């Protein structure tokens, strides 16, 4: 299973916590593709090499690279380096399928489970993402966007599952020319046309692309990309209420401030735990106590769905004999 992330600036610790969550719960081996600024490479190497005793993952570090003729423009689009993800199908030419995640992602169940969604793609689908919003009344795209976007409320690209072989082969419909363009040929014209109208950088470009090619997108439920938006004004992710949160997305910086203490509690619990079985089991009780302190917040009122999947994942993964894991 191939997992990619792009880390720049102060995102080392956040990225390491994301990778730790992937390792803790996943069953099959993982291959990490880590794109990072040069000054972060030694720190990533030191930390990841200290986990090598696990023998459950391999990793490759890459520099941040953009097409030379437009490198400066791509790098300043939205957050530093964020648009690197658009070029992964062109850089990782030997990789067939890939799960891209933002640095502020936490896995609360095995990567294996979202990876299995690749088998649900029909013959035209090349990628999978979750909706940006479930509730149009608080949706951003349907209220403010000045460009085309997918579906009723747009899509969020913080968790993006890709069949990159199909992405490289596909010719995309677009509103720039009657000629269909391949992935590597469509990105720069798209940026040139819409750069004055986009707010969220590469995510907006993906929305435009799948607006014109809706048959190419598999949409998975919000529990695979659960963000503060799903609980900040009241709970609006029904799947998470019923089954738990599968992937937590702490956008808006909520792991590092006091605005959403429920999100921060989960992040700090995973950041501080080790890979020992007893340490992972010991996550649950203190975490539940911390989450109970957040019931005065909108997201905290739904604290039970924060621990529901975590409890199940730990029991599924660690309550079996070692030879069965």
DADAGI-V681959 format. One record per run of one state. SS is the DSSP state (~ for helix, > for strand, _ for the rest). FROM is the first residue (numbers start at 0). LEN is the number of residues. If there is no record, write none. Layout:
# DADAGI-V681959
SS:FROM:LEN + SS:FROM:LEN
This chain:
# DADAGI-V681959
_:0:1 + >:1:6 + _:7:4 + ~:11:14 + _:25:4 + >:29:7 + _:36:1 + ~:37:12 + _:49:2 + ~:51:3 + _:54:2 + >:56:6 + _:62:5 + ~:67:8 + _:75:6 + ~:81:10 + _:91:5 + >:96:5 + _:101:3 + >:104:3 + _:107:3 + ~:110:10 + _:120:6 + >:126:5 + _:131:4 + ~:135:3 + _:138:2 + ~:140:4 + _:144:10 + >:154:9 + ~:163:6 + _:169:1 + >:170:2 + _:172:8 + >:180:2 + ~:182:12 + _:194:7 + ~:201:11 + _:212:1 + ~:213:3 + >:216:3 + _:219:2 + ~:221:3 + _:224:1 + >:225:1 + _:226:1 + ~:227:3 + _:230:7 + ~:237:6 + _:243:3 + >:246:3 + _:249:1 + ~:250:3 + _:253:7 + ~:260:12 + _:272:4 + ~:276:5 + _:281:1 + ~:282:10 + _:292:7 + ~:299:19 + _:318:3 + ~:321:3 + _:324:1
